[in-house]
Amino acid sequence: MGAASRQLLPAVEKRADIRITAICDPLAAVRESMAARYGARPVADLESLLARDDVDAVYIATPTDLHAAQVVAAANAGKHVLCEKPMATTLDEAQAMIDAADRAGVVFNVGHSHSYDEPYRAMRELIASGELGRARLMHNLYYSDWVYRPRRPEELDEHLGGGITFRQGAHQFDILRLLGGGLVKSVRAQTFDWDPQRPVIGAHSVFLTFEDGTVATAIYNGYGAFMSSEITYDAGEVGYPQTVAPGSTRAALKAATAESEAQLKVKRAGTPAEAQLAPNQPFFGWTIVSCEGGDIRQSATGLYVYTERGREERPLRLDRTTRDPVIEEFVDTIAGSRRALHDGRWARANLEVCVATIESGRTGREIALAHQVAVPRGT
Ligand SMILES: NC(=O)c1ccc[n+]([C@@H]2O[C@H](COP(=O)([O-])OP(=O)(O)OC[C@H]3O[C@@H](n4cnc5c(N)ncnc54)[C@H](O)[C@@H]3O)[C@@H](O)[C@H]2O)c1
């Protein structure tokens, strides 16, 4: 019941077909207050939650290093599972999670991740329609203050799923794999951890080659000086105006001790997510796709399409939060009315790119991938 959960809850609350029956968090004050809000049962440990008959499905948004064991336990208890990204920290863990869900015959989806967002889905649709010809190169570039936001110690340790490659690369690779059709052949990357006070990967530059020859770059700098919202109409990750001044997050953290940082993290997570619809489309940084017949990028509320006829703006719907499609996909998959894009295998392929990025950064080698899956037809 931390930061990720608070962002998902508005999308859950609005559904008449979902009832929140139990809430589990080791922080008593957090579970008690949230359970009271929903008329749910507060439980202190996952085992007690999984033993309940009034729990059909579980959303797991715990620290990343806990996901694997918890997803396996939930699947073994016969519960459908929605797990936050990144799904795990190693490919072996990812395999164990997929196997457990398959064995139990339960749905296992992973999200929210930003390929659910309207602009990237619309870009994918446009590419797949063939209107602009073959996609050849694409870029996603994001400059944020990720490194200096209040963090738990695990978030600053790669072995526990910390750092920007696992946490933010997971979104970039998810978006670029959707746009490029899913099948990444190889990865070459450089990672950076240039602040000894925050010794974790804080920036990376990643070059992806797809099976069909399309290439993509994912650039991330989480050190919070320049913020790329400056070039995305001041809009942030879920479409609200981004109000953090350049450099200010790092400056604010200087006054914090380890203890006060942990408290700030819990406090920040407790800020209620904005349930109103955002005025802009979500921007996971700045994205551009070049096809043989033209280029595509985001406008503030839709897409710009550039061809020999000039620039055309295509508006997109603004009537959903970034989390609505996550819940819709989860419910539809459980009902059997559609096949999920964001299943365990899709998430494992995203994780494989994260792991390859870190390995390539360490060894300087290009890494061949073996667990990629294609975007299903019609997505
Ligand atoms: N989709 C997104 O955009 C997004 C955004 C933020 C975080 N995340 C992901 O969500 C996960 C959590 O990150 P966060 O920033 O919300 O962290 P957080 O620290 O804000 O929340 C984690 C919560 O898990 C609780 N917890 C710890 N151990 C537990 C246990 N054994 N059982 C049950 N609960 C336990 C903590 O008390 C805390 O309330 C990470 O995997 C992260 O990558 C995703």
The ligand as a MOL file (V3000), in Angstrom:
LIG
                    3D

  0  0  0     0  0            999 V3000
M  V30 BEGIN CTAB
M  V30 COUNTS 44 48 0 0 0
M  V30 BEGIN ATOM
M  V30 1 N 3.8490 1.5260 -12.4190 0
M  V30 2 C 4.4840 2.5550 -11.9360 0
M  V30 3 O 4.5590 3.6080 -12.5600 0
M  V30 4 C 5.1500 2.4240 -10.5760 0
M  V30 5 C 5.3350 3.5580 -9.7670 0
M  V30 6 C 5.9830 3.3880 -8.5270 0
M  V30 7 C 6.4120 2.1340 -8.1320 0
M  V30 8 N 6.2210 1.0640 -8.9580 0 CHG=1
M  V30 9 C 6.6390 -0.2830 -8.5400 0
M  V30 10 O 5.8990 -0.6490 -7.3860 0
M  V30 11 C 6.7080 -1.3890 -6.4780 0
M  V30 12 C 6.6980 -0.6820 -5.1170 0
M  V30 13 O 7.2980 0.5960 -5.2540 0
M  V30 14 P 6.7510 1.8390 -4.4220 0
M  V30 15 O 7.4870 3.0240 -4.9090 0
M  V30 16 O 5.2690 1.8320 -4.4100 0 CHG=-1
M  V30 17 O 7.3180 1.4610 -2.9860 0
M  V30 18 P 6.7430 1.9200 -1.5710 0
M  V30 19 O 7.8530 1.7590 -0.5950 0
M  V30 20 O 6.0790 3.2480 -1.6850 0
M  V30 21 O 5.5990 0.8390 -1.2780 0
M  V30 22 C 5.8750 -0.4820 -0.9490 0
M  V30 23 C 4.8750 -0.9290 0.1030 0
M  V30 24 O 5.0550 -2.3210 0.3040 0
M  V30 25 C 4.9270 -2.5600 1.7100 0
M  V30 26 N 5.5710 -3.8540 2.0270 0
M  V30 27 C 6.8600 -4.0950 2.3280 0
M  V30 28 N 7.0240 -5.4130 2.5840 0
M  V30 29 C 5.8160 -6.0130 2.4150 0
M  V30 30 C 5.3350 -7.3390 2.5500 0
M  V30 31 N 6.1650 -8.3380 2.8770 0
M  V30 32 N 4.0290 -7.5820 2.2970 0
M  V30 33 C 3.1900 -6.5920 1.9610 0
M  V30 34 N 3.5790 -5.2960 1.8360 0
M  V30 35 C 4.8810 -5.0180 2.0520 0
M  V30 36 C 5.5910 -1.3610 2.3430 0
M  V30 37 O 5.2240 -1.2050 3.7020 0
M  V30 38 C 5.0600 -0.2410 1.4500 0
M  V30 39 O 3.8260 0.2620 1.9210 0
M  V30 40 C 8.0920 -1.4930 -7.1030 0
M  V30 41 O 8.2080 -2.7340 -7.7430 0
M  V30 42 C 8.1090 -0.3610 -8.1230 0
M  V30 43 O 8.9410 -0.6330 -9.2430 0
M  V30 44 C 5.5760 1.1840 -10.1430 0
M  V30 END ATOM
M  V30 BEGIN BOND
M  V30 1 1 1 2
M  V30 2 2 2 3
M  V30 3 1 2 4
M  V30 4 1 4 5
M  V30 5 2 4 44
M  V30 6 2 5 6
M  V30 7 1 6 7
M  V30 8 2 7 8
M  V30 9 1 8 9
M  V30 10 1 8 44
M  V30 11 1 9 10
M  V30 12 1 9 42
M  V30 13 1 10 11
M  V30 14 1 11 12
M  V30 15 1 11 40
M  V30 16 1 12 13
M  V30 17 1 13 14
M  V30 18 2 14 15
M  V30 19 1 14 16
M  V30 20 1 14 17
M  V30 21 1 17 18
M  V30 22 2 18 19
M  V30 23 1 18 20
M  V30 24 1 18 21
M  V30 25 1 21 22
M  V30 26 1 22 23
M  V30 27 1 23 24
M  V30 28 1 23 38
M  V30 29 1 24 25
M  V30 30 1 25 26
M  V30 31 1 25 36
M  V30 32 1 26 27
M  V30 33 1 26 35
M  V30 34 2 27 28
M  V30 35 1 28 29
M  V30 36 1 29 30
M  V30 37 2 29 35
M  V30 38 1 30 31
M  V30 39 2 30 32
M  V30 40 1 32 33
M  V30 41 2 33 34
M  V30 42 1 34 35
M  V30 43 1 36 37
M  V30 44 1 36 38
M  V30 45 1 38 39
M  V30 46 1 40 41
M  V30 47 1 40 42
M  V30 48 1 42 43
M  V30 END BOND
M  V30 END CTAB
M  END
